[in-house]
Amino acid sequence: MSIKRWLYLSHRWLGIALCLLFAMWFFTGVVMMYVAFPSLSEEERLAGLPAIDPHRVQASVGQLLDAVGAEVAIQSLRLTTVLGRPAYLLRTGDGAQHGLFADDGAPFADFDSDDALVAARHYHRAASGEDAAGAESLGLVEMDQWSLSSSLRPHRPLYHVALNDEADTRLYISSLTGEVVRDTSARERAWNWLGANLHWLYPLVLRRHGELWSQVVIVLSLLGLVSIATGAAVGLMRLRIRNPYRGRDITPYRGAMKLHHLLGLASLLFLTTFMLSGLLSMNPWNVFTSQQPFGTLLREYRGNPVADSAQAGGDPPELRQLLTQYPHTREVVWQWLAGEPYLILVEAPYQRRTVVPGQDDQLTLEQHAREQLGEIMAGATVTTATTLNHYDNYYYSHHQRWRPLPVLRVIFDDDEHSWFHIDLTTGELINRLTTKGRAQRWLYNGLHSLDFIALIQRRPLWDVVVIALSVLGFVFSVTSVQVAWRRLRPKARRRQR
């Protein structure tokens, strides 16, 4: 078989096999611009938490730490509200969850469906000011269509609760901490069957098998790229500009096939970048994986705290004083820098304050952050350190993802040319961008979502551009569907025509 014949046949049958998938990807992408996959945003989570009553904090965090053991590594530690009561929540380095009620010092016992209903009613009352008298338990689930995310793994199994309100809200409650960890509404669930579930190929029966799902998406994306490449070759070979076919016609085709030919060439660059960036979103063959995981550097930055080093700021009198001084505090978060603990008082998603006992908070945090970052990057030199007060192309907020400002960007001359971002309010190490990470930012976020700062800071300009390109891709895909139908329809009808 000649190469030319192979190109024609490959493009024809790949187009027939994938045309509906292409059309679906463009349509569902527009839906996802406005209805994201269900999640509990930080705004929603904090809205369901009341301000902590200082007078109810009687037990110390040390009681929980003593029960866990002095040599256990700490991943996170918080004072929050569980079942309407102040409670300490601890996650250890192995992912295990531990809890203790701060009002009477009682350790967490097994949460049951009745506790889940109590948690749901407290959450709804704090978030909306309304009682959820009609709430009912829908049972214990390990995973369902709306709780697929790997971020929920530390909380499984989950209690599923229906509030039976006007929005038909469903809540998912951690069976280990008693917290609300996800919410969905009827509107979200309906639109996601026209959005993320189709776009990401997210049906439960496939997505629960993570490796299989990943390989399916990668293979389909690769086949899509082959279809586009062979279509480009065929389309260019059949294009005549200097020697038209009939009069001034540059294509030999008519009707839907003509439109398919011309639209395919007009949208070739966009189709290629869209499909390629979709493939790269799966990090195939670990092309964007760093030599040194960020999690390892983060533990070194924090100093790998263990339970017996977390006592500072955890005494009830000190906590009561802080909570009285800042009465809108909904959560107290322990953080570490070089093994030294400090407290973050969370009043709202964008309102946080840092308390470092007996020290000049802001100055100490920034100085210690720079010093500690230099230690974990020993052997590399800082080339640039810049304070960002505004978002830019590498550090920005979009798609319901909030990032704090101001931040300190520190650039090193190591082998991977690392960029670090540090929250100057809390001293937290937010992320690390290597050369591969910055390439991924452009090849995935840039090409697939058009996350260019000139667009996303000028909405609805971003919306107009993305929708226009998606409509172009969708119309082109519809012409593919029409051509495929003509090829596949019964021969008798084709002969009659």
Helices and strands as residue ranges (DSSP letters): H 3-32, H 42-47, G 54-56, H 61-68, E 74-82, E 85-92, E 97-101, H 113-128, E 136-141, G 150-155, E 158-162, E 170-174, E 180-184, H 186-192, H 196-199, H 204-207, H 210-237, H 255-266, H 268-280, G 284-286, H 294-302, G 307-309, H 316-325, E 331-337, E 340-348, E 351-355, H 361-376, E 382-388, E 407-412, E 419-423, E 429-433, H 435-440, I 441-446, H 447-449, H 453-456, H 461-488, H 491-496
